[in-house]
Amino acid sequence: MKFNRKFNLILVCIAICCGLYLGIDKMISGDIYSALIRFAIVPVMLVPLILRKVFHREIGAKLETIYLLFVFCAHFLGSIIDLYHSVPGYDKVMHLLSGSVSALVALYVLIKLNQYSEKSLFFNVLFIIAFTIMIAGFWEYYEYTCDQLFQKDAQNVLTTGVGDTMQDMIAATIGSILVIIMYLYEVLSHSNWFITRFMKETRES
């Protein structure tokens, strides 16, 4: 637990400090769009802290670390350090991981809303997939809105049409299916691995 907190704090400090520094640099050079992307890392990395301090909601050490790691890789390394353009396939890997993270969040939501039951595996799986597709869809809405507001092409519509958007959503769905396979295996075999421990921690948080 202590290691998780220290690790999370290091991730947050690196992302926020670098994001602010690079954001100010972009502001000075007149690139408002890039500056906003860099400044946005601040509230995004602070979501677990905001939930804890403002809404008195604990999301659990595992989910918090997974969330911060994903945001660090997707937003900080991907958008700010620009690995999306410098590393082939990085975007698709992040969308795959986003599906896996969304699947874990779906399990968290089911448990916290007291709707989870091991007797309803079909419903649980259906909810996880639907939740993941919903999150992936909202993300594409967000990218489309930003493209329209700032006259950018984050969705790569000019070069791929709807191809890039569909590939992103398919990657996210595959990511959720991987978690579902792990979930079903652990439940049906009564194993005590990652998913089982994650659900136990969620119940106790």
N, C-alpha and C positions, 0 to 999 in steps of 0.2 A: 504493500500500500504506500509506504513512504517513498519507495523507488518510483512508483507511478506518479506521485505528486511532484517529485523533483523533475522527472522526465517531462511531464506536462508543462511545468513552469518554464523549463529550458526552451521547449518548443514555442510556447507563447511569447517569451521574451525575444527570441531570435526573429520570429515572424513579425511581431509588432515593431520592434526597433528598426529592422531592415525595411519594412514596409513604409514606415513614416519617413525614414531618410530618403528612400528612393522616390516616394511620393512627392516630397518637397522638391527634390531635384527635377522631377517632371513638371511640377507647377512653375518653377523658375524658367524652365525652357518653353513653357506655354502649351504643353501637351496635357490638357485638362482630363481627357478620357483616360489616359494611362495613369495619371495621378489618382483619379478616383478609384481605379482598380487596386492600386497600391494601398490607399487609405482604407479601403473596404476590408482589408485583412484584420483590422483592429476589432470591429464589432463581431466579425465572424469567429475569430479566435476566442473572444470573450463570452460566447454563448453559454458554455457550461457555468462560468462564474456568475453571469447574469441570472441564469435559472436558479442557481443556488442562493444568491444574495437577495435578489428581488422577488422571485416567485417561490422561494423556499422549496425547490425541487432538486433532489439528488438523482443524477442519472446513472450513478455507479462508476467505479473506477475503470472498469474494462471499457464500457461504452465511451466514457470521456476520453480515454487514451486513444481509442480507435477513431473517434471523431476528430480529435486534434491532429493525429497522424495523417488522416485523410485530407483535412483542410490544408495542412502544411505541404503535403505532396501535390495536391490539386491546385490550390490557389497560390501559395507562395512559390513553390518550385515550378509549377506549370505556367501560371499567368505572369507572375512578377519576375522570376528568373528566366522565364520564357522557354521552358523545356518542351512546351507544346509544339513549338516550331523548330527547335534544334534537335529534338530526339524523335525519330520516326516511331509512330505507334504509341507515343506517350499518352495522347489524348484518349485513345481507345482503352488503354490499361486503366486510366483513371475512371472512365465511365463503367468499366467492368467492376472496379472496386466500389464505385458509388452504388451499384446495385447490391453488392454484398453488405455495405454499410446500411443501406435502406432496409434490407431484409432484417438486420439485427434491430434496427429502430422499430420495425413493424412488430417484432416479437416483444420488444419493450412496451409498445403501446398496448398490445393485447393483454399483457400481464398487468400493467398499471390500471387498465380499465376493467380488470377482473373478467375479461372475456376469454381468457386462455383455458383450454382444457385438453388434456392428452387424448381424451375420447373423441375429440373433434379434429382429427388430423387433416381431413379434407378442407374444412373451413379455415384452419390455421394456414395451410399452404396457399389456399386461394387468396386469403387476406394478404399474405406476404407478397405474392406476385402482384396483386392489384395495387398495393401500397407502393411497391417499387416502380411500377409503370406510371402511377400518379406523380411520384416525385420526379421521375425522368421527364415526364410531360411538362410539369411546371418549370423545370430547368430550361427546357427548350422554349417555353413561352417567355421566360426571363431573357434568354439570349436574343430572341426575336425582337422583344421590346427594346433592348439596349441597341441592337443593330439599327432599328428605326429611329431612335432618338439621336444617336451619335453618328449615323451614316457609316456604320462599320459592317463587317461580314464575319462575325464570330461563328455563324452556322455554316460558313463556306458555301452559301447558296450560289454565288457567282461561279464557282468552279465545279461543284458537284450536284447542284440542284438540291433535291431533298435527300440525296444519298447519304451525306454525312450525318444528317439528323436521324435518319432511320438506323444507321449503323450504331450511333451513340445509344439509342434506345434499346436496340438488340443487345448491345454489350452490357448494358445495365441489367436487362432481363436475365442474361446468362449468369451475371454475377449473383443475382438473387437465387437462381436455380442451384448454383453451387452451395450456397448456404442451406437451401432447402434439403439438398441431398445429405449434407452433414447432419442437419436437424433430424430428419427421418431416420437416419442410421442410428443416431444416438438414442432416440426415443424407442425405436423398435428393438434395439439390442441392449437397452438399459445400460448404455455406456455413460461414463462420467467424464466426458471430454470438454472441449471448449464451449459448445453451445449449451450444454447442460449446466456448466458452471456459470455461464453468462446469465442464464435464466434464474438460477438460484440467487446470484448477486442482485439481480433486478428485483426479485421478490423481497429481498432483505433491505434494499436501499430506500 
